[in-house]
Amino acid sequence: MAHTNDHPGERAAQDPIKLIAVRETPLSVDEVFRAVGDDAAGGIALFVGTVRDHDGGADVDALGYSCHPSAEAEMRRIAEKVVAGHPVRALAAVHRVGDLRVGDLAVVVAVACPHRAEAFDACRKLIDDLKHEVPIWKHQKFSDGTEEWVGA
């Protein structure tokens, strides 16, 4: 049976942005998942970005994230753009700042939509735009003693 948009649950929710935060404390996948719970959502896409042990062929020993004071407002602006372009029932995004270790969660985003494909599309747009546009910078320290800053 093909779905139609005549049910309210097929459309975006009135206020779908449930959680936007930049935090110095460890992130919780469960918190983000719970934030996007919606009875009209048939699909929730969740992305977790973790600190890996290498980058560009070099071993990463330590990593720190810092941000501009506008980072959270920029995250909200991007979330609003995603909501405007997709039938989002609920959306959440949190990014970590401070010193992180390999394996730590750096970013967790989730989007709930009426259907799976919409959720995947919206989640990909959210994380891609966050990475490219939010003023959060990554400071990597490599095992060979070199350092590198990366960010939007």
Order of alpha helices (4+ residues) and beta strands (2+ residues): beta-alpha-beta-beta-beta-alpha-beta-beta-beta-alpha-beta-beta
